[in-house]
Amino acid sequence: MLVNGAVITGKAASKGRTPEEIEQIRNVLRGRFDDLNAEYESAVAENQKLRLVEIGDSAGDDQADSGSKTAERDAATSLLRTLLDRRTQAEHAMQRLNDGTYGNCEGCSNPIPWERLEIFPSATTCVNCKQNRERRAS
């Protein structure tokens, strides 16, 4: 099975992961975390630049200008929150790997299908538990 560029065999889905498979998974998750961290740091820097420009360039703004700046600020803040959340998920997945619980659902403890982990390596729940959580939240 290919998980974001690393070959993961069927045995990796069970408790009997080999050290090589664990290291492959760890490398995938570490790479994901590092990419998200770099993207987050870049977004923070861009957000700070945006705020500095906004502070120095607000004289004479009409309602449309103010609205545009507010929309840009909201979009930047939303991006930061999303990146931080995704980075935290990758970090949590690495911790679960270290604990030996990676690949098992936090809700029902059943194995998470590798097809799901292939698409979303930071997944902590199976599809059924995820759907149940989303139904309860809405």
PyRosetta script that sets phi, psi and omega in degrees:
from pyrosetta import init, pose_from_sequence

init()
pose = pose_from_sequence("MLVNGAVITGKAASKGRTPEEIEQIRNVLRGRFDDLNAEYESAVAENQKLRLVEIGDSAGDDQADSGSKTAERDAATSLLRTLLDRRTQAEHAMQRLNDGTYGNCEGCSNPIPWERLEIFPSATTCVNCKQNRERRAS")
pose.set_psi(1, 137.8)
pose.set_omega(1, 179.4)
pose.set_phi(2, -99.9)
pose.set_psi(2, 119.1)
pose.set_omega(2, 178.6)
pose.set_phi(3, -116.4)
pose.set_psi(3, 101.4)
pose.set_omega(3, 179.9)
pose.set_phi(4, 46.2)
pose.set_psi(4, 48.7)
pose.set_omega(4, 173.9)
pose.set_phi(5, 96.3)
pose.set_psi(5, -10.9)
pose.set_omega(5, 178.7)
pose.set_phi(6, -108.9)
pose.set_psi(6, 138.8)
pose.set_omega(6, 179.0)
pose.set_phi(7, -83.7)
pose.set_psi(7, 122.3)
pose.set_omega(7, 180.0)
pose.set_phi(8, -118.9)
pose.set_psi(8, 124.1)
pose.set_omega(8, -179.2)
pose.set_phi(9, -83.9)
pose.set_psi(9, 168.7)
pose.set_omega(9, -179.0)
pose.set_phi(10, -59.2)
pose.set_psi(10, -30.8)
pose.set_omega(10, 179.9)
pose.set_phi(11, -63.1)
pose.set_psi(11, -25.0)
pose.set_omega(11, -178.1)
pose.set_phi(12, -66.4)
pose.set_psi(12, -19.6)
pose.set_omega(12, 179.6)
pose.set_phi(13, -78.3)
pose.set_psi(13, -14.2)
pose.set_omega(13, -179.8)
pose.set_phi(14, -100.9)
pose.set_psi(14, 178.2)
pose.set_omega(14, -179.4)
pose.set_phi(15, -65.9)
pose.set_psi(15, -23.2)
pose.set_omega(15, -174.7)
pose.set_phi(16, -87.7)
pose.set_psi(16, 55.8)
pose.set_omega(16, 178.0)
pose.set_phi(17, -74.0)
pose.set_psi(17, 141.3)
pose.set_omega(17, 176.0)
pose.set_phi(18, -80.6)
pose.set_psi(18, 158.9)
pose.set_omega(18, 176.6)
pose.set_phi(19, -58.2)
pose.set_psi(19, -34.6)
pose.set_omega(19, 179.1)
pose.set_phi(20, -66.3)
pose.set_psi(20, -41.6)
pose.set_omega(20, 179.2)
pose.set_phi(21, -66.3)
pose.set_psi(21, -42.0)
pose.set_omega(21, 177.7)
pose.set_phi(22, -60.9)
pose.set_psi(22, -41.0)
pose.set_omega(22, 179.7)
pose.set_phi(23, -66.7)
pose.set_psi(23, -37.0)
pose.set_omega(23, 176.6)
pose.set_phi(24, -63.0)
pose.set_psi(24, -46.5)
pose.set_omega(24, 179.7)
pose.set_phi(25, -61.9)
pose.set_psi(25, -44.5)
pose.set_omega(25, 180.0)
pose.set_phi(26, -59.5)
pose.set_psi(26, -42.1)
pose.set_omega(26, 179.1)
pose.set_phi(27, -64.0)
pose.set_psi(27, -39.9)
pose.set_omega(27, 177.6)
pose.set_phi(28, -62.8)
pose.set_psi(28, -48.2)
pose.set_omega(28, -178.8)
pose.set_phi(29, -66.2)
pose.set_psi(29, -40.2)
pose.set_omega(29, 178.7)
pose.set_phi(30, -63.7)
pose.set_psi(30, -42.6)
pose.set_omega(30, 177.6)
pose.set_phi(31, -62.1)
pose.set_psi(31, -41.6)
pose.set_omega(31, 177.9)
pose.set_phi(32, -63.0)
pose.set_psi(32, -45.4)
pose.set_omega(32, 178.8)
pose.set_phi(33, -61.0)
pose.set_psi(33, -46.5)
pose.set_omega(33, -179.0)
pose.set_phi(34, -62.3)
pose.set_psi(34, -41.8)
pose.set_omega(34, 178.1)
pose.set_phi(35, -63.0)
pose.set_psi(35, -45.6)
pose.set_omega(35, 179.7)
pose.set_phi(36, -65.9)
pose.set_psi(36, -38.1)
pose.set_omega(36, 178.8)
pose.set_phi(37, -63.7)
pose.set_psi(37, -44.4)
pose.set_omega(37, 178.3)
pose.set_phi(38, -63.2)
pose.set_psi(38, -41.6)
pose.set_omega(38, 178.8)
pose.set_phi(39, -65.3)
pose.set_psi(39, -40.0)
pose.set_omega(39, 178.8)
pose.set_phi(40, -64.3)
pose.set_psi(40, -47.1)
pose.set_omega(40, 179.5)
pose.set_phi(41, -61.0)
pose.set_psi(41, -39.1)
pose.set_omega(41, 177.6)
pose.set_phi(42, -65.6)
pose.set_psi(42, -41.9)
pose.set_omega(42, 179.5)
pose.set_phi(43, -66.2)
pose.set_psi(43, -36.6)
pose.set_omega(43, 177.1)
pose.set_phi(44, -63.0)
pose.set_psi(44, -44.7)
pose.set_omega(44, 179.2)
pose.set_phi(45, -62.4)
pose.set_psi(45, -43.3)
pose.set_omega(45, 178.0)
pose.set_phi(46, -63.5)
pose.set_psi(46, -40.0)
pose.set_omega(46, 179.1)
pose.set_phi(47, -63.5)
pose.set_psi(47, -40.6)
pose.set_omega(47, 178.6)
pose.set_phi(48, -65.4)
pose.set_psi(48, -40.5)
pose.set_omega(48, 176.7)
pose.set_phi(49, -62.0)
pose.set_psi(49, -43.7)
pose.set_omega(49, 179.5)
pose.set_phi(50, -59.1)
pose.set_psi(50, -43.1)
pose.set_omega(50, -179.8)
pose.set_phi(51, -66.5)
pose.set_psi(51, -39.5)
pose.set_omega(51, 178.7)
pose.set_phi(52, -64.9)
pose.set_psi(52, -42.2)
pose.set_omega(52, 178.2)
pose.set_phi(53, -64.9)
pose.set_psi(53, -41.2)
pose.set_omega(53, -179.1)
pose.set_phi(54, -63.2)
pose.set_psi(54, -40.9)
pose.set_omega(54, 179.9)
pose.set_phi(55, -64.8)
pose.set_psi(55, -43.4)
pose.set_omega(55, -176.0)
pose.set_phi(56, -83.1)
pose.set_psi(56, -9.2)
pose.set_omega(56, -172.9)
pose.set_phi(57, -129.1)
pose.set_psi(57, 39.9)
pose.set_omega(57, -178.4)
pose.set_phi(58, -106.4)
pose.set_psi(58, -6.1)
pose.set_omega(58, -180.0)
pose.set_phi(59, -66.0)
pose.set_psi(59, 131.6)
pose.set_omega(59, 176.2)
pose.set_phi(60, 81.0)
pose.set_psi(60, 10.2)
pose.set_omega(60, 179.2)
pose.set_phi(61, -70.1)
pose.set_psi(61, 136.3)
pose.set_omega(61, 172.1)
pose.set_phi(62, -93.4)
pose.set_psi(62, -174.4)
pose.set_omega(62, -177.0)
pose.set_phi(63, -62.8)
pose.set_psi(63, -37.5)
pose.set_omega(63, -179.8)
pose.set_phi(64, -65.7)
pose.set_psi(64, -43.8)
pose.set_omega(64, 178.0)
pose.set_phi(65, -61.7)
pose.set_psi(65, -45.9)
pose.set_omega(65, 179.5)
pose.set_phi(66, -62.0)
pose.set_psi(66, -41.2)
pose.set_omega(66, 178.7)
pose.set_phi(67, -64.4)
pose.set_psi(67, -41.2)
pose.set_omega(67, 178.6)
pose.set_phi(68, -63.5)
pose.set_psi(68, -43.3)
pose.set_omega(68, 179.7)
pose.set_phi(69, -65.8)
pose.set_psi(69, -38.1)
pose.set_omega(69, 177.8)
pose.set_phi(70, -65.1)
pose.set_psi(70, -42.2)
pose.set_omega(70, 178.8)
pose.set_phi(71, -63.2)
pose.set_psi(71, -42.7)
pose.set_omega(71, 177.5)
pose.set_phi(72, -62.1)
pose.set_psi(72, -43.9)
pose.set_omega(72, -179.9)
pose.set_phi(73, -63.0)
pose.set_psi(73, -43.1)
pose.set_omega(73, 179.0)
pose.set_phi(74, -64.0)
pose.set_psi(74, -41.1)
pose.set_omega(74, 178.9)
pose.set_phi(75, -65.0)
pose.set_psi(75, -41.7)
pose.set_omega(75, 179.2)
pose.set_phi(76, -65.2)
pose.set_psi(76, -40.9)
pose.set_omega(76, 179.0)
pose.set_phi(77, -65.9)
pose.set_psi(77, -40.5)
pose.set_omega(77, 178.0)
pose.set_phi(78, -63.2)
pose.set_psi(78, -42.4)
pose.set_omega(78, 177.5)
pose.set_phi(79, -61.2)
pose.set_psi(79, -44.6)
pose.set_omega(79, 179.0)
pose.set_phi(80, -59.9)
pose.set_psi(80, -44.5)
pose.set_omega(80, 179.5)
pose.set_phi(81, -62.4)
pose.set_psi(81, -43.2)
pose.set_omega(81, -179.5)
pose.set_phi(82, -63.6)
pose.set_psi(82, -46.1)
pose.set_omega(82, 179.7)
pose.set_phi(83, -64.1)
pose.set_psi(83, -41.5)
pose.set_omega(83, 179.1)
pose.set_phi(84, -64.0)
pose.set_psi(84, -40.9)
pose.set_omega(84, 178.6)
pose.set_phi(85, -64.0)
pose.set_psi(85, -45.6)
pose.set_omega(85, 179.7)
pose.set_phi(86, -65.1)
pose.set_psi(86, -38.3)
pose.set_omega(86, 177.4)
pose.set_phi(87, -64.4)
pose.set_psi(87, -41.2)
pose.set_omega(87, 178.3)
pose.set_phi(88, -64.6)
pose.set_psi(88, -38.7)
pose.set_omega(88, 177.8)
pose.set_phi(89, -62.8)
pose.set_psi(89, -42.1)
pose.set_omega(89, 178.4)
pose.set_phi(90, -64.8)
pose.set_psi(90, -40.5)
pose.set_omega(90, 178.3)
pose.set_phi(91, -63.7)
pose.set_psi(91, -41.3)
pose.set_omega(91, 178.3)
pose.set_phi(92, -63.9)
pose.set_psi(92, -40.9)
pose.set_omega(92, 178.7)
pose.set_phi(93, -63.2)
pose.set_psi(93, -39.9)
pose.set_omega(93, 177.7)
pose.set_phi(94, -64.3)
pose.set_psi(94, -38.4)
pose.set_omega(94, 178.0)
pose.set_phi(95, -65.7)
pose.set_psi(95, -40.9)
pose.set_omega(95, 177.1)
pose.set_phi(96, -63.4)
pose.set_psi(96, -36.1)
pose.set_omega(96, 176.8)
pose.set_phi(97, -63.6)
pose.set_psi(97, -44.7)
pose.set_omega(97, 178.2)
pose.set_phi(98, -62.9)
pose.set_psi(98, -35.6)
pose.set_omega(98, -179.3)
pose.set_phi(99, -78.9)
pose.set_psi(99, -13.4)
pose.set_omega(99, -178.0)
pose.set_phi(100, 85.8)
pose.set_psi(100, 13.5)
pose.set_omega(100, -178.9)
pose.set_phi(101, -107.2)
pose.set_psi(101, -0.8)
pose.set_omega(101, -179.7)
pose.set_phi(102, -62.5)
pose.set_psi(102, 135.8)
pose.set_omega(102, 178.1)
pose.set_phi(103, 94.4)
pose.set_psi(103, -5.2)
pose.set_omega(103, 176.5)
pose.set_phi(104, -112.6)
pose.set_psi(104, 141.1)
pose.set_omega(104, -177.6)
pose.set_phi(105, -66.8)
pose.set_psi(105, 133.9)
pose.set_omega(105, 176.2)
pose.set_phi(106, -70.9)
pose.set_psi(106, -20.5)
pose.set_omega(106, -178.9)
pose.set_phi(107, -84.6)
pose.set_psi(107, -51.8)
pose.set_omega(107, -173.3)
pose.set_phi(108, -116.4)
pose.set_psi(108, -4.6)
pose.set_omega(108, 179.8)
pose.set_phi(109, 69.5)
pose.set_psi(109, 4.3)
pose.set_omega(109, 175.8)
pose.set_phi(110, -75.6)
pose.set_psi(110, 156.0)
pose.set_omega(110, 176.9)
pose.set_phi(111, -61.9)
pose.set_psi(111, 138.4)
pose.set_omega(111, 174.4)
pose.set_phi(112, -81.1)
pose.set_psi(112, 128.7)
pose.set_omega(112, -179.8)
pose.set_phi(113, -56.6)
pose.set_psi(113, 139.8)
pose.set_omega(113, -178.5)
pose.set_phi(114, -65.1)
pose.set_psi(114, -23.4)
pose.set_omega(114, 175.9)
pose.set_phi(115, -63.0)
pose.set_psi(115, -38.0)
pose.set_omega(115, 177.7)
pose.set_phi(116, -69.2)
pose.set_psi(116, -44.2)
pose.set_omega(116, -179.9)
pose.set_phi(117, -67.2)
pose.set_psi(117, -28.3)
pose.set_omega(117, 177.6)
pose.set_phi(118, -64.7)
pose.set_psi(118, -40.6)
pose.set_omega(118, -179.8)
pose.set_phi(119, -79.6)
pose.set_psi(119, -39.4)
pose.set_omega(119, -176.0)
pose.set_phi(120, -134.4)
pose.set_psi(120, 83.8)
pose.set_omega(120, -175.5)
pose.set_phi(121, -59.6)
pose.set_psi(121, -19.3)
pose.set_omega(121, -179.0)
pose.set_phi(122, -91.1)
pose.set_psi(122, 6.9)
pose.set_omega(122, -178.2)
pose.set_phi(123, -59.6)
pose.set_psi(123, 137.0)
pose.set_omega(123, 178.7)
pose.set_phi(124, -118.0)
pose.set_psi(124, -3.4)
pose.set_omega(124, 179.8)
pose.set_phi(125, -133.9)
pose.set_psi(125, 154.1)
pose.set_omega(125, 173.1)
pose.set_phi(126, -74.5)
pose.set_psi(126, 170.6)
pose.set_omega(126, -177.3)
pose.set_phi(127, -61.5)
pose.set_psi(127, -42.8)
pose.set_omega(127, -178.4)
pose.set_phi(128, -61.5)
pose.set_psi(128, -47.6)
pose.set_omega(128, -179.9)
pose.set_phi(129, -65.1)
pose.set_psi(129, -37.5)
pose.set_omega(129, 177.6)
pose.set_phi(130, -62.8)
pose.set_psi(130, -44.0)
pose.set_omega(130, 179.2)
pose.set_phi(131, -64.1)
pose.set_psi(131, -40.3)
pose.set_omega(131, 178.3)
pose.set_phi(132, -62.8)
pose.set_psi(132, -41.9)
pose.set_omega(132, 177.5)
pose.set_phi(133, -62.2)
pose.set_psi(133, -42.5)
pose.set_omega(133, -178.9)
pose.set_phi(134, -67.6)
pose.set_psi(134, -37.1)
pose.set_omega(134, 177.5)
pose.set_phi(135, -64.7)
pose.set_psi(135, -41.3)
pose.set_omega(135, 179.6)
pose.set_phi(136, -67.3)
pose.set_psi(136, -32.1)
pose.set_omega(136, -178.3)
pose.set_phi(137, -74.7)
pose.set_psi(137, -24.0)
pose.set_omega(137, -176.8)
pose.set_phi(138, -93.0)
pose.dump_pdb("model.pdb")
